[in-house]
Amino acid sequence: MDLLRANLHKVRIPEPTNRIHKDECCVSFDTPRSEGGLYVDMNSFLGFGREHVAWNFEKSENPVYLHIVQRRKPEPDETDRPLKKPTLLAIGVEGGFGEQEPEYDVTYEIVILPEFVSLPFPSVDLPEKVRLAVDKVILAESADRKQQLASWVADKKIISAHAMDLQQLDNGVIVPPTGWKCSKCDKTENLWLNLTDGMILCGRWVWDGTGGNNHAVEHYQQTKYPLAVKLGTISADLEGADVYSYPEDDSVEDPILAQHLSHFGIDFSSLQKTEMTTAERELDHNTNFDWNRIQESGKDAEPLYGPGYTGLVNLGNSCYMASVMQVMFSTHPFISRYFEKQSLKAAFAISQADPTLDLNMQMTKLAHGMLSGKYSAPSQEGQEGIRPRMFKSVIAASHPEFSSMRQQDALEFYHHLIDKVEQANPGNHELNPCTGFKFIIEERVQCPSGKVSYNQHCDNFLTLSIPLHEATNKGGFEKLLFFCFLYRI
């Protein structure tokens, strides 16, 4: 305790604006769940794994740390489906997709370097300043949590431009409350009522055998009648009814749906919901879909472990980033620059005061995380991969698109990455790994007179067109394309 009191001036009480890195090490992918836990510097609030915390002490001379250890609780009997079924197309909000992570027991202690003297927490014997500082750290939102969007929610339905002035035919059609069937086939599910003429038709065919026979969309193509409502979704809660606009190619809101239904004799208040809406089907499919079905057909994928076989966890529509970084760190220039010729300790030593904001440090961290094999070992739970949140935060800083959680183009991200890496290594060809990606393209133009001109320019990418019939897994690829349109009627 005397040692702690002697270093009390090194302890800071965090302010609301401070970034507290208590989820992951700044120079590795160690977390409180790793062996050895995580050490949070009680002055800078940077987090470090057991192997790396001494480096921070040498550099900053901050001796007081909060040691956080999380140990997994025994799980109840596993089921194939989540215990709590999502009801909202969202991540991280009530009713949406949760992380579905197991529960952990968390322990805390105060550790003083360099001897790693430990003091229990909570304890009334600790100085009040330390107790207050630790409480603030524990209760505060982590830097990672602040950095990422708290949730991803499907766009709010727009009011259809065709709803308010929809022309309904006076053709005498009265729709019964039950017993519906497609007017052109025997389908009795996934039926859509066209709000112009009252035709009941089945929805789109889906590659997995579900859906309908495309009769509803074919009817629109022939008549151009714009709006349809899914019959099984109509109930007293009319806001939950699934209305689709063919011209707008989306689920929409019809403010006067009750009036449109009444035209065909439908009393919505007496109906019960019997089918899922388009959004609910998407939720259900995402919850239960066997993703192996859109991979190589008939092949069992065997997980690979070890150096170079570390996966990147999806941070939320971050597949574009993961695919580019897996490619980049399979090339010699990037492997040499950030893995073979630069250690984590060397990168940390030359990094700025906050290594989470240093591109060179985060590139090196990502390289060692992906290539060392430390985070790619068989376990009972399987290979989880690593979460490149700090890297994304740095590489996407001030970029309005890449800093979001929206889908992006991989080639655009590749160009952005090249620009950022070159800016971080100005005028130094030996340290700049991007020089290995540059080449000269020569273009030959011949005019009708027979004269020829040649033009050359430097570039770092080349587009190649690959016809679909050349694909070795054509069937699986076609299924993937169908999956992209799975929820359109």
CORWOFEN-V749958 format. One record per backbone hydrogen bond with DSSP energy under -0.5 kcal/mol. NH is the residue of the N-H (numbers start at 1). CO is the residue of the C=O. If there is no record, write none. Layout:
nh=(NH;NH)
co=(CO;CO)
//
This chain:
nh=(5;6;7;7;8;10;11;12;14;18;20;21;21;22;25;26;34;37;38;39;40;40;41;41;42;45;48;50;52;53;55;56;57;58;59;60;61;61;63;65;66;67;67;68;68;69;70;71;73;85;87;88;90;91;92;96;97;105;107;108;109;110;111;112;113;113;116;117;119;121;126;131;132;133;134;135;136;137;138;139;140;143;146;147;148;152;154;158;160;160;163;164;166;168;169;171;175;176;182;183;192;193;194;194;195;198;201;201;203;206;209;212;214;216;218;219;220;221;222;223;224;226;228;229;230;231;231;233;234;236;238;240;241;243;243;244;245;246;246;249;250;252;253;255;257;260;261;262;263;264;265;266;267;268;270;271;274;275;281;282;283;284;285;286;287;288;289;291;293;294;295;299;301;303;306;308;309;310;311;313;313;322;323;324;325;326;327;328;329;330;331;335;336;337;338;339;340;341;347;348;349;350;351;355;357;358;359;362;363;364;365;366;367;368;369;370;371;372;376;382;384;386;388;389;392;393;394;395;396;397;399;400;403;404;413;414;415;416;417;418;419;420;421;422;423;424;425;425;426;428;429;432;433;435;436;437;438;439;441;442;443;443;445;445;447;450;453;455;457;459;466;467;470;471;474;477;478;479;480;481;482;483;484;485;485;486;488)
co=(1;2;3;4;5;7;8;42;12;15;18;19;45;20;30;47;31;34;68;48;38;66;39;46;64;41;39;37;49;49;52;52;53;54;55;56;56;57;61;111;40;65;109;38;66;107;32;105;103;83;95;95;88;152;97;93;90;71;69;121;67;119;65;117;63;111;112;112;110;108;123;127;128;129;130;131;132;133;134;135;136;20;142;143;144;91;89;251;158;253;160;160;163;166;196;169;264;174;187;200;201;229;192;199;227;194;192;199;190;210;206;204;203;202;214;215;216;217;218;219;220;224;244;193;242;191;229;230;231;271;236;237;238;241;252;228;250;226;244;245;245;243;158;253;254;256;257;258;259;261;262;261;265;266;267;268;232;232;277;278;279;280;281;282;283;284;285;289;290;291;292;296;299;301;376;370;306;370;309;311;386;318;319;320;321;322;323;324;325;327;328;331;332;333;334;335;335;336;343;344;345;346;348;353;354;355;357;358;359;360;361;362;363;364;365;366;367;368;373;379;382;311;386;387;388;389;390;391;392;394;396;398;399;401;409;410;411;412;413;414;415;416;417;418;419;420;421;422;423;425;427;428;431;432;433;434;435;459;457;440;441;455;443;453;451;447;445;443;441;439;464;465;467;468;471;473;474;475;476;477;478;479;480;481;482;483;485)
//
